[in-house]
Amino acid sequence: MSDVIEFNDLKAQYRAVKTSVDARIQTVLDHGQYIMGPEVAELEEKLVAYTGAKHCIGVASGTEALLIALMALDIGPGDEVITTSATFVATVEVVALVGATPVFVDIDPATSTIDPQAVKAAISDKTRAIIPVSLYGQCADMDAINAIAEPLDIAVIEDGAQSFGSTYKGRRSGSTSAIGCTSFFPAKPLGCYGDGGAIFCDDDALAQACREIRIHGQSRRFHHTRVGVGGRLDTIQAAVLLAKLEIFDEEIARRQALGARYLAAFAGHNALELPMIADDRTSVWGYFALKSPNRAAILDALKAAGVPSGVHYPEPMHVQPAYRDKCRVAGGMAETDRWSSQVFSLPMHAYLTDEAQDRIIAAVLAGAGAA
């Protein structure tokens, strides 16, 4: 068999940025400011410039970003937060952690992101926030959701854990609503070498609340003005992100080229439902996810060909044991249920070669035609 195909080749990426990453980490080791060192502020400034948001608050993970955002908005028991069941658990667990009720609505089958009309129908007098998830690297229809929320004074928090670097109507993910959150988990389009995340917003008071909450609710050392968490982004992770940011746009371009090759190869195949990127958006392909009623056969064919694959995600949140009794399901979930039973993900990273991608494509087509 030819070279091993990686689902996400972080080793190849490290080789591409080794000089810069090593130098950045060495600088941190030399100055010894491992918590809230100067690299954190430098990264926040560069991410502000990148996204166009007024404020960036670096935090310990994408989950902490969402949790801190909810805490800054004072969302808690008795409140409802509308979101999608087609997501990773972090989107939902933070709502439960603050004592609020997750309200699940169905998805747009073309993009697998939350359906704005379903959001509108689910609003109650308890609704305090909406969390659209920018699934697989593409933003939800944020303007439609903002238009529903703003007249009702409902906060919109973008869960952009998989979409940092993508655009919606020319605006970067993270700057499409009142608050944007992202993750820098290693496998994300922009990832560090541990956990990390960021919050983006334009409101000064909200930004200050997030900054205080991430450091145990401190407005100054040992003076606690609000309940907080230990949610800081550590300095070495900020250093890694600064190094990777230097080549991030090049990596996005390569991911988009690979996404286009996948789409062209699978176009017109009846057993494969392709992801649709809306005309007013771009995707960073956090995952390349297809849907097929022949999923089992395709996964078997991929395994036989030595190609890694994934299912993101096999069980929607509204049926998960931890949340099915703590949530409200608004309307039908037919598209979400179909998505979870058919979706599967292919290798996607900036260091995937055309030759390796051709092997992946051949295996998918073989499996899709086998059932």
TATA-V420062 format. One record per helix or strand of 2 or more residues. SS is the DSSP state (2 for helix, 1 for strand). FROM is the first residue (numbers start at 0). LEN is the number of residues. Records with the same first field share a line. If there is no record, write none. Layout:
SS = FROM-LEN + FROM-LEN
This chain:
2 = 9-22 + 37-14 + 61-11 + 89-8 + 115-7 + 134-3 + 141-9 + 203-11 + 234-11 + 247-19 + 294-10 + 316-3 + 333-9 + 353-15
1 = 54-5 + 79-5 + 100-5 + 126-5 + 154-5 + 166-2 + 170-2 + 178-5 + 196-5 + 217-3 + 222-2 + 287-4 + 308-2 + 326-3 + 342-4
